[in-house]
Amino acid sequence: MDDVIETTAEYAESAVLARCHEVHVDPNTPCTEIPDNLINENAGSAKSPAQWAYERLILYIQNFEKTLDNEHEVAMGFAGGSPGTLRIEGMGYFDPDIVTFYGSDPSGAKTQLIQHVSQLGVMLRALPKPPETSEPARIGFRLAQDLETSA
């Protein structure tokens, strides 16, 4: 009986732990790293689809930023429409199912996209950093730092 309980508990735990699988043309391309703060003592707590999407998007943004040189910043384009690109300046979620992106478009206009998780389709792009800034903005670091302090 104890074996059944332990197996059931392990199955339930594995069902909520962050998992990722990637295959790349270049076998030396690093896969998305899953930080410990996504696999923590709160992993069993009920996260909304919005929070799960938010946390996983942070991983993708951080890993994309690692591939950029000092002259580029991350931006995103959106699948299923033609809203253009958005230089990512902020990101959030509104439980249970909304993810929000804040930033500016290529003309510099303030932009906000509110997206339902079932419609989420994001393309990360490298855009040249604004010429008036000496260092590129790295939003992935700030987003991950916020996850660590709010966990």
Residue pairs with C-beta under 8 A, 6 or more apart in sequence:
12 44
13 43
13 44
16 43
16 44
16 47
17 39
17 43
18 34
18 38
18 39
18 43
18 55
18 56
19 34
20 31
20 32
20 34
20 59
21 31
22 31
22 32
24 31
30 63
30 66
32 59
32 60
32 63
33 59
33 62
33 63
34 59
35 59
35 144
35 147
37 144
37 147
37 148
37 151
38 55
38 59
38 147
40 151
42 151
47 55
48 93
48 95
48 96
48 97
49 96
49 97
49 117
50 93
50 94
50 95
50 96
50 97
50 98
50 99
50 117
51 93
51 95
53 93
53 99
53 117
53 120
54 91
54 92
54 93
54 99
55 147
57 91
57 99
57 122
58 91
58 140
58 143
58 144
58 147
60 122
60 124
61 74
61 88
61 91
61 124
61 139
61 140
61 143
62 140
62 141
62 143
62 144
63 140
64 74
64 124
64 126
64 140
65 74
65 138
65 139
65 140
65 141
67 126
68 74
68 126
68 136
70 129
70 135
70 136
71 128
71 129
71 136
72 126
72 127
72 128
72 129
72 136
73 87
73 88
73 126
73 127
73 128
73 129
73 136
73 137
73 138
74 88
74 124
74 125
74 126
74 127
74 138
74 139
74 140
75 85
75 86
75 87
75 88
75 103
75 124
75 125
75 126
75 127
76 85
76 86
76 88
76 101
76 122
76 123
76 124
76 125
77 84
77 85
77 86
77 122
77 123
77 125
78 86
78 113
78 115
78 121
78 122
78 123
79 121
79 122
79 123
80 119
80 121
83 113
84 105
84 106
85 105
85 106
85 125
85 127
86 101
86 103
86 104
86 105
86 111
86 113
87 103
87 104
87 105
87 106
87 127
88 101
88 102
88 103
88 139
89 102
89 103
89 104
89 137
89 139
90 101
90 102
90 103
90 139
91 99
91 100
91 101
91 102
91 139
91 143
92 99
92 100
92 102
93 99
93 100
94 100
97 116
97 117
97 118
98 114
98 115
98 116
98 117
99 115
99 117
99 120
100 112
100 113
100 114
100 115
101 112
101 113
101 115
102 111
102 112
103 111
103 112
104 110
104 111
105 111
106 127
129 135
129 136
129 137
